[in-house]
Amino acid sequence: MRDFEDVEYILAALPPSATGQIITSYVSVITGPTPRAGGPGELHIVLLDNGRQDLASSDQAEAMQCIRCAACLNVCPVYRRVGGHVFGHVYSGGIGAILTAFFWPEERAKELQELCSGCGRCTEVCPAGIDIPGLILDLRARIGRKPPLWRLAARALRNPRPYVSLVRLLQAPWARDGFLDGGPGPVAQWTRSRSLPTVVRKGLDRRAGGFSVSGRPRVAFYGGCLVEHVYPEVGEAAMKYLARRGHGVFYVAGQGCCGAPARHLGVPHDAEAMLRQQVDLLAREEPDFVVTVCPTCAKYLREGLRGSTVSVMDLSSFLVQRGEFPDGGRGRVTYHESCHSSDGEATRELLERAGFTLLEMREPGACCGFAGAYSFQFPEISGEILADKLADIASTGAEAVVVDCPGCLLNLRGGLRKKGSSVRAVHLAELLLELD
Ligand code: SF4
């Protein structure tokens, strides 16, 4: 801060973000020595650097904008479960993990940064606009522990076919009715709070690899890993629904992972290679749009295709922007807005205009606790976050919870099954096709 004008900004941002007050109760202003007014003749200010200069000159300098309002902590699903003591004395939550890396031995920050699930709620509320999850991913890439299993997982996504076959073999002893309720290694703990769907024998490429209908605009459909190997029916539903509306939708053969899981595991080189591969593959087809049913894939592909003529959209935004609204919806539904969703309002509009009664949860945008590999890394934290989400869903009295992310579908459907709930979890694409 250089002068009072800078102070004004902080005073306007800090109390509303911290405690919801319009203004703070008091502000101390130190004006300097005042010997003639009978005050002190000298004023000594001791500034402790404690790593701040290193931070200011690093690629994480954005974290210096933090005014310690704690708004990010109020909404952080992990902080809400584990509390402040876990983060130590520097500062808590995601921003605390970043600051700890500069203000305290880096070893501590290695552990703390792992706690971030990357949901992004913190950035939505931060008055300083700090991209906390983005900085954490950069920190993770630099200092994060990368156990061999995570490295293998990231590598496997570059060419998943042989690994998918291996997973199918490994899951066989536990598979019942398309779900696992126990399993080897981290799956055992994961499945204490939810059932895990099995990897299917015939993935989307085998079920709908040749899907192609002519029409305008030309829409390349992108499934993503979970749709490819766990929920091919969701991908098929989206393609059929678009085709019935006259769009020239086609499945791009050879598609794979967009790189998001590898980026979140702290292996950015693998992530970039995967994203580049997908972007090249899609751009070669020269579609007007790439439509996905996964908001995380959409987010990464959008970044990769920035500057090109191809628009990447999720299914609901694509339909709403073109004014294509379904009808025939009946019954009470609630909507879980996934963390990486770019436009939850589009899905709400589709549901309401279709005729469903939309019952909002208390926190529709709160993370469901999946976050990909995170839920296997921290199954207990993830399970508790899921339990809160399931309670929120139940409190609405809805018959179904609608999602537009296959990861949330996996987590919520598995959680509802484990609880024996009658509430159905359904992906928007499946629901739309049912209305047709
Ligand atoms: S990161 Fe943003 S929201 Fe969190 S304490 Fe700092 S200024 Fe407040």
Residues whose N, C-alpha, C, O or C-beta is under 5 A from the ligand:
A	BS01	SF4	Q65 C66 I67 R68 C69 A70 A71 C72 I95 C122 V125 C126 P127 A128 I130
